[in-house]
Amino acid sequence: MATFNNFSLLLCFVISSSLMFNIGLSDIALTPSNTPGPVSSYEDYLTNCASKLDSICGKDIFFAIFFGNTTIIEDCCDELVNDVGKVCHDDMTKYVLTKSKFKNSDVQILERSQKIWNDCVSVEL
Ligand SMILES: *[C@@H]1O[C@H](CO)[C@@H](O)[C@H](O)[C@H]1NC(C)=O
């Protein structure tokens, strides 16, 4: 069962940032996961991935990946590397990309996502 957690918070950011700042997101076809109805097990899996980040780190990492305007603090790197893991990190990024349209190209965002992962891993070492 889906609960309102950090991943839905992230998705809400996508929507509200788009509305409030008009930053070039369009064709948003997201349904908040707290609406009634069946949720695919893939979304359950992603929700579980996202729930490993607290809301501060969720925000920090979200903006770092999709807008490149935040620096991820060490504590958040720690959560990302040790709790979320590479597979969840990649899958969440790809999922947000498939569900929304960013002004920055997908390739740019995916590269930044990789860089953030690598930087976090090296901080952790
Ligand atoms: C990063 O950019 C987004 C979109 O322009 C904005 O909503 C957000 O507040 C910015 N964050 C920081 C920390 O500047």
The ligand as a Gaussian input file, in Angstrom:
#p B3LYP/6-31G(d) Opt

LIG

0 1
 C       16.958000      25.317000      -7.795000
 O       16.210000      25.620000      -8.951000
 C       14.834000      25.337000      -8.829000
 C       14.173000      25.597000     -10.167000
 O       14.524000      26.815000     -10.697000
 C       14.233000      26.190000      -7.713000
 O       12.881000      25.899000      -7.559000
 C       14.971000      25.899000      -6.412000
 O       14.488000      26.714000      -5.379000
 C       16.460000      26.113000      -6.593000
 N       17.130000      25.681000      -5.363000
 C       18.123000      26.364000      -4.839000
 C       18.706000      25.822000      -3.584000
 O       18.544000      27.393000      -5.334000

